Amino acid sequence: MDKSASHSALKPVTFNTTATSTADAYGLVAEDVPSESDSWCAGMVKSARALRAGQRDVAQRVPQRAQKVQNLEVTVAQQQKGMEVHGAAKRAGRANPKGERPG
């Protein structure tokens, strides 16, 4: 049996890593993996680790992005408040301190 046939014969299984875990993990039963597939399995492990590292990176960035958005919302609210104050002052004729109309 060549490598591609032996790899396609593998049947992935799902399992939970802890009793309280709701997320399924995927893997292979070690006894089902032919010994000549060691390098292939090592590559799969590296890929899984890289995927987990990427997921951790995203999980760390989401709160940072949320904080940036919140800061921007505060800045926009402050600018809107300033524009409302300026507009009210202009309507009341106080926008030009000397009371002169441009002309």
Secondary structure, 3 states (H helix, E strand, C coil): CCHHHHHHCCCCEEECCCCCCCCCEEECCHHHCCHHHHHHHHHHHHHHHHHHHHHHHHHHHHHHHHHHHHHHHHHHHHHHHHHHHHHHHHHCCCCCCCCCCCC
